[in-house]
């Protein structure tokens, strides 16, 4: 999975430029992405789309090229990227096992190849292939950024063209370029469920005009007059988009935006600033850029609608990417990153409102032996079967996550350790009945309490539940234990220091003891 935190300011600039091409057509999006990736990995590039056949639709070497069918059998590096949905990096084509079957076909001026798949959900639309005349090293940070760019591009294309990409490209070939500024192009707002827009505008006439424009376009509109009312409305019923005036009474729009982005309930809502303030760019620079856009006053209604469409589409893209960054690829549950965020939110809730929650760690017994005897595909199906069971047992207020190779974690809101233990016993009983792929499966379960009485970090809390699960495993597995400091001890500083492993994961020596 792509880790968003690894992207630098310059990488975000590349992504913003790519999103800025939304509305200009599929070829503009492909061109912007291809040129950015060429700068990163080589000296020339092309985009290959794959539907019923493979065809080059764009080339930096031949700008006039719009359609060229190719035989994928001559490009094993493309086949590998399409099948794996992962980047293929060949730093020296003369030493590549992947290219060995076609070595005699390689041009003499080819030194290195990087193939970036365009993945949207479960689909791979094609690839962008970047070539270099000489062998060159590929940096891991560039791989992370390129994977992110490829997924963003594919998601944008899917959102705009929904399977009609090839036809859209054909229609754009030779099409005249509009002389109108991009912002005043006639909007083509997508149909579907009525989207809800929250408008914060203290000027009565301006607010009424915006409300009428949006209602005529089929939006549900809620109008507020100050930042404080805006926050109440957004937290009560989060909208699809917020239109925000910068200067309002009680709480101005810039401070309201800071509060919205700091609140997990509203942090992902896209915001479109409508302001004539001279310091507008300076004021919004401190905000997170992924959900912020702006339109200067005065503006024409077509400009407003076009910018709304762009901001809504941009918000959908980032929502999808944020979701993907928090999801475990194999099981579809929350991953370690999302688990730590969930623990932080739960800790804040408990500190504020009291009560307790239970954290339950479920460690699959002898998963390594299953993988060794039956293969990793069967091992993966065992994990997926446990995932399905876990999903049926947790409530809407709970959170389930996969945490490491063989561990699952559940945060049970408003639950005591005893209630967590009862949940564990029910879970154990149903796991014993699973027999995925005809294999007997069991788990070792540990329960710890999140009560707000102690200053518990998420790492220490997970280590406590993990220690209880380890005790259950030592006792033979297929049972549950509630954390007891007298029996399980306090995690050592080495076990709490997770800087050299994934956040909150057991340290490598701990993993070795438990396999």
LUMTORDO-770530 format. One record per residue (C-alpha): residue in one letter; x, z, y. Coordinates in Angstrom, 2 decimals. Each point is the difference from the previous one (the first is absolute). Example, Ala and Ser with C-alpha at 12.3 -4.5 7.8 and 13.67 -1.06 7.14 Angstrom:
<atoms>
- A, 12.30, 7.80, -4.50
- S, 1.37, -0.66, 3.44
</atoms>
This chain:
<atoms>
- X, 0.00, 0.00, 0.00
- X, 1.09, -0.65, 3.54
- X, 1.03, 3.09, 1.88
- X, -1.17, -0.50, 3.59
- X, 2.35, 2.68, 1.34
- X, 3.01, -2.18, -0.84
- X, -0.98, -2.70, 2.49
- X, 2.03, 0.00, 3.22
- X, -1.26, -0.74, 3.50
- X, 1.19, -3.60, -0.31
- X, -1.87, -0.36, -3.30
- X, -3.20, 1.19, 1.67
- X, 0.65, -2.62, 2.67
- X, 0.05, -2.71, -2.68
- X, -3.28, 1.29, -1.44
- X, -1.66, 0.15, 3.42
- X, 1.03, -3.59, 0.72
- X, -1.46, -1.04, -3.33
- X, -3.30, 1.79, 0.66
- X, 0.02, -1.60, 3.47
- X, -0.39, -3.41, -1.69
- X, -3.42, 0.96, -1.38
- X, -2.53, -2.46, 1.39
- X, 2.50, -2.82, 0.48
- X, -0.44, -1.39, -3.47
- X, 1.59, 0.30, -3.42
- X, 2.95, -2.25, 0.84
- X, 0.97, 2.16, 2.97
- X, -0.03, 3.11, -2.21
- X, 2.07, -1.67, -2.72
- X, 2.46, -1.41, 2.52
- X, 0.55, 3.35, 1.74
- X, 0.58, 1.80, -3.31
- X, 2.26, -2.69, -1.46
- X, 2.25, -0.16, 3.06
- X, 0.27, 3.81, 0.12
- X, 1.02, 0.13, -3.67
- X, 2.52, -2.81, 0.47
- X, 1.69, 2.04, 2.72
- X, 0.19, 2.91, -2.42
- X, 1.24, -1.71, -3.16
- X, 1.45, -3.47, 0.59
- X, 0.04, -3.22, 1.96
- X, -3.03, -1.97, -1.20
- X, -3.33, 0.74, -1.62
- X, -3.28, -1.35, -1.27
- X, -3.45, 1.26, -0.91
- X, -1.41, -0.90, -3.41
- X, -3.68, 0.63, -0.74
- X, -1.32, 0.04, -3.55
- X, -3.60, -0.68, -1.00
- X, -0.67, -2.72, -2.58
- X, 3.53, -1.26, 0.68
- X, 3.06, 0.99, 2.02
- X, 0.54, -1.70, 3.33
- X, 2.32, 0.49, 2.96
- X, -2.11, 0.32, 3.14
- X, 2.70, 0.88, 2.51
- X, 3.77, -0.53, 0.31
- X, 2.38, 1.09, 2.73
- X, 2.25, -2.96, -0.89
- X, -2.78, -2.60, 0.29
- X, -2.50, 1.25, 2.61
- X, -2.28, -3.01, -0.56
- X, -0.47, 0.83, -3.70
- X, -3.53, 1.18, -0.81
- X, -0.54, -0.78, -3.70
- X, 2.54, -0.53, -2.79
- X, -0.79, 0.72, -3.64
- X, 2.78, 1.52, -2.07
- X, 0.60, 0.66, -3.69
- X, 0.30, 3.77, -0.48
- X, 2.02, -0.54, -3.16
- X, 2.89, -0.94, 2.29
- X, -0.32, 3.29, 1.92
- X, 0.25, 2.98, -2.40
- X, 0.65, 2.31, 2.95
- X, -3.45, -0.85, 1.40
- X, -1.64, 0.53, -3.40
- X, 1.68, 3.41, -0.26
- X, -1.31, 1.09, 3.43
- X, -3.52, -1.27, -0.76
- X, -0.16, 1.86, -3.30
- X, 1.59, 3.28, 1.14
- X, -1.49, 0.11, 3.53
- X, 3.46, 1.23, 1.08
- X, 2.84, -1.49, 2.03
- X, 2.55, -2.03, -1.92
- X, 3.46, 0.29, 1.58
- X, 2.78, -2.25, -1.30
- X, 3.15, 0.75, 1.95
- X, 2.10, -2.67, -1.76
- X, -1.86, -2.86, -1.67
- X, 3.06, -0.97, -2.08
- X, -0.04, 3.37, -1.76
- X, -3.75, 0.36, -0.46
- X, -1.52, 0.31, -3.45
- X, -3.39, -0.85, 1.51
- X, 1.23, -3.39, 1.23
- X, 2.17, -0.78, -3.03
- X, -2.63, -2.32, -1.61
- X, 0.01, -2.19, 3.14
- X, 3.65, 0.43, 0.99
- X, 0.66, -3.75, -0.17
- X, -2.85, -0.66, 2.42
- X, 1.24, 2.35, 2.73
- X, 1.30, -1.70, 3.16
- X, 3.65, 0.55, 0.82
- X, -0.81, 1.50, 3.40
- X, -2.13, 2.81, -1.47
- X, 1.64, 3.44, -0.15
- X, -2.78, 2.62, -0.02
- X, -3.79, 0.14, -0.35
- X, -2.59, 2.65, 0.87
- X, -3.64, -0.52, -1.05
- X, -2.66, 2.15, 1.69
- X, -3.42, 0.03, -1.75
- X, -3.12, -0.05, 2.16
- X, -2.06, 2.69, -1.72
- X, -3.49, 1.04, 1.10
- X, -1.52, 2.55, -2.36
- X, 0.25, -1.40, -3.51
- X, 0.53, -3.61, 1.17
- X, 3.24, -1.78, 0.77
- X, -0.71, -2.91, 2.37
- X, 3.47, -1.46, -0.27
- X, 3.49, 0.73, 1.29
- X, 2.35, -0.46, 2.90
- X, 3.38, -1.15, -1.29
- X, 3.07, 0.50, 2.18
- X, 3.28, -1.75, -0.85
- X, 3.54, 0.48, 1.21
- X, 2.94, -2.39, -0.25
- X, 2.36, 2.75, -1.12
- X, -0.35, 3.04, -2.25
- X, -1.06, 3.06, 1.98
- X, -0.79, 3.66, -0.61
- X, -3.63, 1.09, 0.26
- X, -0.54, 3.45, 1.51
- X, -2.63, 2.35, -1.45
- X, -1.49, 0.67, 3.44
- X, -0.52, -3.75, 0.44
- X, -1.72, -0.12, -3.39
- X, -2.37, 2.83, 1.01
- X, -0.82, -1.65, 3.33
- X, -0.46, -3.47, -1.54
- X, -2.33, 1.35, -2.71
- X, -2.08, 1.59, 2.74
- X, -0.04, -3.23, 2.06
- X, -1.04, -2.07, -3.01
- X, -2.90, 2.31, -0.80
- X, -1.08, 0.10, 3.65
- X, 0.04, -3.79, 0.26
- X, -1.98, -0.41, -3.23
- X, -2.55, 2.60, 1.09
- X, -0.46, -1.71, 3.37
- X, -0.51, -3.36, -1.70
- X, -2.51, 1.45, -2.47
- X, -1.94, 1.74, 2.76
- X, -0.21, -3.15, 2.10
- X, -0.42, -2.73, -2.60
- X, -1.27, 1.76, -3.16
- X, 1.13, -2.57, -2.56
- X, -0.30, -3.01, 2.30
- X, 3.61, 0.03, 1.15
- X, 0.95, -3.44, -1.34
- X, -2.98, -1.63, 1.69
- X, 0.75, 1.81, 3.24
- X, 3.58, -1.31, -0.05
- X, -1.20, -3.55, -0.59
- X, -2.42, 0.22, 2.91
- X, 2.73, 1.32, 2.29
- X, 2.38, -2.92, -0.70
- X, -0.11, -2.21, 3.03
- X, -2.61, 2.14, 1.75
- X, 0.33, 0.06, 3.79
- X, 1.44, 3.16, 1.51
- X, -2.41, 1.75, 2.34
- X, 1.09, 0.37, 3.61
- X, -2.05, 3.18, 0.43
- X, 1.84, 3.35, -0.07
- X, -0.30, 1.65, -3.39
- X, -2.06, 2.89, 1.40
- X, -2.86, -2.27, 1.15
- X, -0.40, -2.06, -3.17
- X, -3.64, 0.10, -1.16
- X, -0.24, 2.96, -2.38
- X, -1.04, -0.42, -3.61
- X, -0.97, 3.53, -0.89
- X, -0.48, 0.34, -3.75
- X, -3.42, 0.78, -1.39
- X, -0.89, 2.76, -2.42
- X, -0.99, 3.61, 0.54
- X, -0.71, 0.95, 3.60
- X, 3.13, 1.53, 1.42
- X, -0.17, 3.01, 2.25
- X, 1.88, 0.09, 3.30
- X, 0.42, 3.17, 2.04
- X, 0.37, -0.73, 3.72
- X, 1.43, 2.50, 2.48
- X, -0.57, -1.22, 3.57
- X, -0.86, 2.21, 2.97
- X, -1.10, -2.92, 2.21
- X, -3.73, -0.39, -0.67
- X, -0.11, -3.72, 0.88
- X, 3.08, -0.81, -2.08
- X, -1.29, 2.03, -2.92
- X, -3.40, -1.69, 0.12
- X, 1.58, -3.47, 0.14
- X, 2.25, 0.73, -3.00
- X, -2.95, 1.46, -1.93
- X, -2.15, -3.11, 0.60
- X, 2.80, -2.39, -1.02
- X, 0.67, 1.85, -3.23
- X, -3.67, 0.44, -0.95
- X, -0.53, -3.75, 0.50
- X, 2.87, -0.61, -2.46
- X, -1.62, 2.19, -2.65
- X, 2.03, 3.20, 0.38
- X, -1.37, 3.53, -0.11
- X, 1.11, 1.65, 3.24
- X, 0.38, 3.64, 1.02
- X, 0.77, 0.54, 3.70
- X, 1.76, 3.12, 1.36
- X, 1.06, 0.90, 3.54
- X, 3.10, 2.16, -0.50
- X, 2.83, 0.70, -2.44
- X, -1.42, 3.29, -1.24
- X, -3.29, -1.56, -1.12
- X, 1.98, -2.84, -1.55
- X, 1.96, 2.40, -2.22
- X, -3.20, 1.74, -1.16
- X, -1.66, -3.30, -0.90
- X, 3.09, -1.41, -1.75
- X, 0.47, 3.13, -2.13
- X, -3.68, 0.25, -0.85
- X, -0.40, -3.67, -1.06
- X, 3.26, -2.00, 0.12
- X, -0.69, -3.53, 1.36
- X, 1.63, -3.31, -0.93
- X, 1.52, -0.35, 3.49
- X, 0.33, 1.98, 3.22
- X, -0.08, -1.67, 3.43
- X, 1.68, 2.42, 2.36
- X, 0.33, 0.16, 3.78
- X, 3.30, 1.55, 1.03
- X, -1.24, 2.10, 2.91
- X, -3.09, 2.12, -0.60
- X, -1.20, 3.48, 1.01
- X, 0.39, 3.18, -2.10
- X, 2.58, -1.59, -2.34
- X, 1.62, -3.32, 0.86
- X, 0.28, -2.83, -2.51
- X, 3.74, 0.35, -0.61
- X, -0.26, 3.68, -0.94
- X, -3.08, -0.76, -2.08
- X, 1.97, -2.66, -1.91
- X, 2.77, 2.53, -0.70
- X, -2.57, 2.40, -1.45
- X, -1.57, -2.75, -2.10
- X, 3.34, -0.99, -1.50
- X, 0.94, 3.61, -0.71
- X, -3.20, 0.65, -1.97
- X, 0.04, -1.29, -3.63
- X, -3.74, -0.70, 0.25
- X, 0.46, -2.49, 2.85
- X, 3.68, -1.02, -0.15
- X, -0.73, -3.39, -1.58
- X, -2.72, -1.15, 2.41
- X, 1.20, -3.02, 2.03
- X, -0.13, 0.52, 3.78
- X, -0.35, -2.69, 2.66
- X, 0.87, 1.22, 3.50
- X, -1.95, -1.59, 2.85
- X, 1.83, 0.88, 3.18
- X, 1.32, -1.38, 3.25
- X, 2.61, 2.78, 0.36
- X, 3.42, -1.22, 1.13
- X, 1.70, 2.45, -2.36
- X, -2.10, -1.05, -3.02
- X, 2.91, -1.26, -2.11
- X, 2.06, 3.09, 0.79
- X, -2.87, 2.32, -0.88
- X, -0.79, -1.56, -3.38
- X, 3.66, -0.34, -1.01
- X, 0.04, 3.59, -1.26
- X, -2.94, -0.69, -2.35
- X, 0.32, -1.34, -3.54
- X, -0.04, -3.78, 0.43
- X, -1.63, -0.97, -3.30
- X, -3.54, 0.82, 1.17
- X, 0.31, -0.61, 3.77
- X, -0.76, -3.13, 2.05
- X, -0.95, -0.48, 3.64
- X, -1.83, -2.36, 2.36
- X, 0.51, 0.17, 3.73
- X, -2.92, 0.20, 2.40
- X, -1.56, -2.19, 1.27
- X, -0.75, -2.13, -3.06
- X, -2.58, -2.60, -1.03
- X, -2.43, 0.67, -2.88
- X, 1.69, -2.63, -2.25
- X, 3.32, 1.76, 0.53
- X, -1.52, 3.34, -0.97
- X, -1.60, -1.39, -3.18
- X, 3.19, -1.80, -1.03
- X, 2.07, 3.14, 0.47
- X, -2.57, 2.08, -1.90
- X, 0.23, -2.42, -2.93
- X, 3.78, 0.20, 0.01
- X, 0.05, 3.79, 0.20
- X, -2.57, 0.37, -2.79
- X, 1.97, -2.36, -2.26
- X, 3.23, 1.78, 0.83
- X, -1.65, 3.33, -0.80
- X, -1.17, -1.31, -3.39
- X, 3.50, -1.20, -0.82
- X, 1.64, 3.31, 0.84
- X, -2.73, 1.92, -1.80
- X, 0.71, -2.02, -3.12
- X, 3.75, 0.48, 0.33
- X, -0.34, 3.73, 0.61
- X, -2.24, 0.29, -3.04
- X, 2.45, -1.97, -2.11
- X, 2.89, 2.19, 1.16
- X, -1.90, 3.08, -1.24
- X, -1.08, -1.34, -3.40
- X, 1.83, 0.15, -3.31
- X, 0.31, -3.56, -1.30
- X, -0.59, 0.80, -3.68
- X, -2.95, 2.38, 0.19
- X, -1.62, -0.68, 3.37
- X, 0.06, 3.72, 0.78
- X, 1.71, 1.51, 3.02
- X, 3.80, -0.04, -0.19
- X, 2.51, 2.73, 0.92
- X, -0.09, -0.99, 3.67
- X, -3.79, 0.30, 0.17
- X, 0.11, 3.24, -1.99
- X, 2.26, 1.69, 2.55
- X, -2.23, -1.18, 2.83
- X, -3.02, 1.37, -1.85
- X, 1.70, 3.35, -0.52
- X, 0.86, 0.19, 3.69
- X, -3.61, -0.67, 0.98
- X, -1.27, 2.53, -2.56
- X, 2.43, 2.66, 1.25
- X, -1.17, -0.54, 3.58
- X, -3.64, 0.28, -1.07
- X, 0.64, 3.24, -1.90
- X, 1.92, 1.56, 2.90
- X, -2.87, -0.85, 2.32
- X, -3.01, 0.79, -2.18
- X, 1.33, 2.31, -2.72
- X, -0.91, -0.25, -3.71
- X, 2.41, -1.27, -2.66
- X, 0.77, -3.17, -1.90
- X, 1.58, -0.57, -3.39
- X, 2.85, -2.40, -0.69
- X, 0.06, -1.24, -3.60
- X, 3.03, -1.79, -1.49
- X, -0.69, -1.92, -3.23
- X, 3.09, -1.09, -1.93
- X, -0.53, -2.47, -2.88
- X, 1.65, 1.37, -3.13
- X, 2.62, -2.17, -1.74
- X, -0.61, -3.11, 2.09
- X, 3.59, -1.09, -0.55
- X, -0.53, 0.13, -3.78
- X, -3.15, -2.12, 0.39
- X, 1.92, -2.55, 2.07
- X, 2.86, -0.08, -2.50
- X, -2.25, -0.39, -3.04
- X, -2.81, -2.19, 1.31
- X, 1.49, -1.67, 3.09
- X, -0.48, 0.49, 3.74
- X, -3.17, -2.11, 0.11
- X, -1.72, 2.50, -2.30
- X, 1.50, 2.88, 2.01
- X, -1.50, -1.52, 3.16
- X, -3.41, -0.26, -1.67
- X, 0.20, 3.68, -0.93
- X, 0.60, 0.85, 3.66
- X, -2.88, -2.26, 1.07
- X, -2.34, 1.67, -2.51
- X, 0.88, 3.41, 1.43
- X, -0.55, -1.45, 3.48
- X, -3.53, -1.07, -0.92
- X, -0.77, 3.43, -1.41
- X, 1.37, 1.77, 3.06
- X, -2.09, -2.18, 2.31
- X, -3.19, 1.01, -1.79
- X, 0.80, 3.71, 0.25
- X, 0.99, 0.52, 3.63
- X, -2.46, 0.42, 2.86
- X, -0.18, -2.05, 3.18
- X, 1.82, 2.75, 1.91
- X, 2.88, 0.11, -2.51
- X, 3.11, -2.16, -0.17
- X, 1.62, -1.42, -3.15
- X, 3.51, -1.46, 0.01
- X, 2.65, -1.29, -2.34
- X, 3.16, 1.97, 0.70
- X, 3.00, -1.36, -1.83
- X, 0.16, -1.87, -3.28
- X, -2.06, 2.31, -2.21
- X, -1.66, 2.41, 2.44
- X, -3.38, 0.07, 1.69
- X, -1.05, 2.45, 2.72
- X, -3.48, 1.01, 1.18
- X, -0.77, 1.93, 3.18
- X, -3.26, 1.87, -0.63
- X, -1.51, 1.02, 3.33
- X, -1.80, 3.36, 0.31
- X, 1.21, 1.05, -3.45
- X, 1.71, 3.19, -1.14
- X, 2.79, 0.01, -2.62
- X, -2.58, 1.16, -2.56
- X, -2.26, -2.94, 0.86
- X, 3.05, -2.24, -0.18
- X, 0.68, 1.41, -3.46
- X, -3.58, -0.77, -1.08
- X, 0.44, -3.56, 1.23
- X, 3.25, -0.23, -1.97
- X, -1.67, 1.15, -3.22
- X, -2.76, -2.61, 0.38
- X, 2.61, -2.64, 0.70
- X, 2.07, 1.00, -3.05
- X, -3.05, -0.15, -2.24
- X, -0.89, -3.52, 1.12
- X, 3.59, -1.24, -0.20
- X, 0.10, 1.03, -3.67
- X, -2.94, -2.35, -0.61
- X, 1.55, -3.03, 1.73
- X, 2.27, -1.59, -2.64
- X, 0.94, -3.05, 2.14
- X, 1.45, -2.79, -2.16
- X, -0.71, 2.29, -2.99
- X, 2.62, 2.51, 1.15
- X, -0.49, 3.78, 0.17
- X, 0.67, 1.13, 3.57
- X, 0.41, 3.46, 1.50
- X, 1.07, 1.44, 3.34
- X, 1.60, 3.17, 1.31
- X, -1.76, 1.36, 3.07
- X, 1.15, 2.35, 2.75
- X, -2.16, 1.53, 2.73
- X, 1.11, 1.48, 3.33
- X, -1.98, 1.42, 2.89
- X, -0.07, -1.27, 3.57
- X, -1.39, 2.93, 1.97
- X, 1.57, -0.10, 3.47
- X, 1.26, 3.60, -0.35
- X, 3.63, -1.08, -0.42
- X, 1.99, -2.62, 1.85
- X, -0.09, -2.43, -2.93
- X, 1.60, -3.42, 0.40
- X, -1.47, -2.79, -2.07
- X, 3.27, -0.19, -1.98
- X, -0.10, 3.71, -0.90
- X, -3.69, -0.17, -0.89
- X, 0.58, -2.97, -2.30
- X, 3.06, 1.69, -1.48
- X, -2.14, 3.05, -0.86
- X, -2.62, -2.10, -1.79
- X, 2.78, -1.99, -1.63
- X, 1.67, 3.18, -1.26
- X, -3.27, 1.12, -1.56
- X, -0.36, -3.40, -1.69
- X, 3.57, 0.32, -1.29
- X, -0.90, 3.38, -1.51
- X, -2.99, -1.62, -1.71
- X, 2.32, -2.66, -1.38
- X, 2.51, 2.61, -1.26
- X, -2.84, 1.69, -1.85
- X, -0.68, -3.19, -1.90
- X, -1.99, -2.06, 2.48
- X, -3.70, -0.87, -0.17
- X, -0.91, 3.09, 2.05
- X, -0.34, 1.28, 3.57
- X, 1.83, 2.78, 1.86
- X, -0.67, 1.55, 3.40
- X, 3.12, 0.59, 2.09
- X, 1.35, 3.53, -0.35
- X, 3.11, 0.85, 1.97
- X, 1.04, 2.54, -2.64
- X, -0.09, -2.62, -2.74
- X, 0.84, -3.17, 1.88
- X, 2.39, 1.39, 2.64
- X, 0.69, -1.44, 3.42
- X, 1.29, -3.59, 0.11
- X, 3.73, -0.06, 0.66
- X, 1.36, -1.49, 3.23
- X, 1.23, -2.97, -2.02
- X, -3.52, -0.65, -1.28
- X, -1.43, 0.34, 3.49
- X, 2.60, -2.35, 1.52
- X, -1.55, -3.43, -0.49
- X, 2.00, -2.03, 2.46
- X, 1.75, -1.86, -2.82
- X, -3.21, -0.86, -1.87
- X, -3.50, -1.09, 0.92
- X, -1.83, 2.47, 2.27
- X, -1.27, 2.95, -1.98
- X, 1.14, -1.33, -3.39
- X, 1.81, 2.28, -2.44
- X, 3.76, -0.28, 0.32
- X, 1.77, -2.16, -2.63
- X, 1.26, 2.97, -2.02
- X, -3.57, 1.38, -0.17
- X, -1.27, -3.32, -1.29
- X, 2.70, -0.06, -2.66
- X, -1.08, 3.43, -1.33
- X, -3.62, -1.07, -0.35
- X, 0.25, -3.36, -1.75
</atoms>
